[in-house]
Amino acid sequence: MLVAKHNLRAVYSALLISALFVQASATQAAATHAPVALERAGEILDSEAGPARDASIADGAPNWQENTLTGDWNGARQRLSNAGVELELLLTADYLRNNSGGFKLGGGTMGHVDLIVLLDGEKLLGWQGGSAFLQLISNSGSRVNLNYVGSLMGVDNIEAPINRSGIFQAWLQQSFLDDKASLRAGLYPIDSEFYVTDSSGVFIHPSFGMSAEAGDFGTLAGPSIYPTSAWGARLRIDPDPAWYAMLAVTRGVPSDRAATAGPNISWQQGSGSMVIGEVGLSPAELGVKVGQTGSTSKDGDGFKPISKLAFGAWRFTPQFPELIAVDTAGDPLITTHWGAYVLGEQTLYRAPESNRNLTGFVRYGFTDGKSNIIDYSVSVGIAWQGLFAGREDDVFGIAATRAHVDPQGRELLAMELGTPLSATAESVVEVSYQAQLAHGVIVQPVIQRIFNPALSLPDSTVAGARLQLAF
């Protein structure tokens, strides 16, 4: 896992060039598939490219032959799974180039490695309802947004302020009430379960994972999200397939350490605490049908439409100083750092007797507007799996997101730049196509148009490709 940085860069570049060549030569025969995830029926290639994934242990063993390059290791993987141990090794390599606007023209390759260990407590130790999860990550390569684009929201969900290797997730979980409730504790990133829409996972722009306003750090601290996680605990209840509720508390990641912190933050090293709750329901499970979506999970053909409507809210303790506002004595005004959100996604159409389907999503979130720069954001998009007949695993996606900066945030940015801003919001449109070249090999060409980067830079056009390998 811990490969020297220059070696990793060379490996990623070679793999990416090779995959692009293979893709070009295979275009006449068939389309291809991309990085997002092979989380079809519980398999493990994450739709958020590794960093932010729901790591719940699937009921059945993954289909390693169809979803990895190395298969079942002559039966060794199945034997490990029977004993309660599952291993996953994922490699993601992105090449992105800023072709216009932003800071300057140019691009680079970025790499990300995930080593994942899932433990079934009952199989391994006789611990009924118990499980454990460990995820080690390693980043390498350039930082395209930091060096070339200058977007407030970023351009790539594997880009990190600094390259680092270490533990990202490490938690124990206890299920109870006949698996209708669970308690999880340890190193826990909230973007593995909260504020998540599955259909936005096809996109590589960071705001389609953890939304921009919730991921924007306040004046004191920010959330436990990729690439720096913090210790915390999460309670989830699923009393019925039609709805769920979650509540989590984690240590805050200090704002002044966000760009230099190690892979995780301890309770002593943190800054305050974050509490977040979410309640969601499934309209499909309640009998609501939109378009020709085929069966629900209650039917028997194996297709389960995406159907989710959720509401969430979060806040930090203690209170935060406002960005620039001061009282008559010149001391910063104090406010509560909080936010709320609503999201929905739904399978809108399903081709008869196939997995080809069209899913849409929409998300809106807002903050207190005084302690962090972004006061609200909105995202909307569609993901069309199996756009072309005979390519049911390929996914085409188009989505847009907009982040609005609050008045104090705009004044702060203008002060730092020393010049007036040209806009009040930054917007991004992304078009992407995931193509599966072979078992465990996904390639994804992508293009983004970024309007008003940092509210002051020329509009940017970013293009490139992602390679994802599952071993």
Phi, psi and omega in degrees: 000315187271075180274147178302145188300317183291327177292318178300316182299318180294318179298311181301315182298315180296316179298317182295315179298318179298315182294321179295322177296316179298319181299316182298319181287338183266357187300320183293328182281319183191163175284182181231181184228157192242198196284330194320271182200149170257051178271039174285120176056040173091003176288171194246043168256112192291139178287351177253023174066027174101304190302321184233091186227149174284118189260023181296141182284126180289154181293320181251161180290146177296160175270087187295327182297323183270340190240007177222161176284330187259356174067214187267009179053048180056038177091354183294323180294320179293321178295319176297318179297320178297331179272355176103017182233129174233138182239139176225136174233119183238139176234129177238130178229126181243139166241120178232146179225133173275114186263348177197152175069201181066206176291305183196164179283147179144172181197188181186176180256137177237142181234151178213132179239136173241128168245118189239133177236123177246131182239129175265109186298325182290315179293322188278317188231001186076017180275097186293128179079004183261148176206166179215156183216134178227130177229119174256137180235156175214126180251152177204167173096198186281173171233092190294316180293315183298322187265336189233324190260307180081024179288143175296324186267350183088179179229343188216130185281001172252356178289135180233155180304320174223152177281134182208163177228142178162191181281131177252316175233142175200102183216159172251148180226138175239122175265148178207180184054051180056043178066018176268000177210154179208150177237126182240136181214141179144208173287112192224109173278130185292334182284005171281340181222328185269148175058042186244134168238125183298321186289344176272356182291346178291338187270150181263349179294135186301327186289350175271358167264251171287125185296156191299317186288327179283330179277350179283125184286145175277187183291340180247318188203166177227180186279163174281091179221167178306136008260006182240119181256162180228164179288143180188185179215147181225133173248131179229139174235139177229074185293340183206148178301343184277344181203165179209167174214143180224148175217133181222151171228130180225163175285143178282146176270119184301135181299323183284355178243002187301323184274350185230357184295157176287188184296342179208164182238128178277171180297324180287328183274352184280182179226099182070189181226152176247132174245131180222139178227150179213137175235131182221160177220163179246104178304326180296321179290338177273002177096004179278127179242133178239117180070196180268078186266001178071221188273163168262182180295346180280343179270180194246010185268005175089349179267128178239114181293146171289131182202109186206136171226124186219152177232139180215162177209152181214158174202157178250152168235144000280192177290156185250152168290146175290165187299309182223346185291138180229161177272187184295338178271359180087006178273146180300140172289149184251139181216168176270129179271109186212169177195169179210162182205160172223141180216155177207146174212148186204137169289120186265334182204143173225127175294136184305136173055042177204173174266003179290124185204158179243126180234140177240156177219156173213141181218142176218133179217153180217162181233184178294339175075014182231333186251353171220163192291315185271124182262339171199159174215156178221140179224145178209145180185174176228151174229123183246104177277129180075045179302323179252137178301137182086357179234061187289342180268348178287151181226124172258136180221145171220132185208159178224148177219149182221129178243123181261137181259132183288164184303317178295322178296319179294319179296321179295316179298317180296321178296318181292324180279334184074021181208152178297150178278157181258356183203170177250352183212155174247136182231150181221138170241130179237135172240131188214153176220117177269133181225128179268113181279323183200175178302120178079010180235118181233133177237141187220101169289147185210148173221138178233141171244119185250119181263128179057056177304130180057018178066009186216346185262160177297149179306140187245145173240117182246131179222154179172207183205155176240140172243131176230131181239135174246123184259000000 
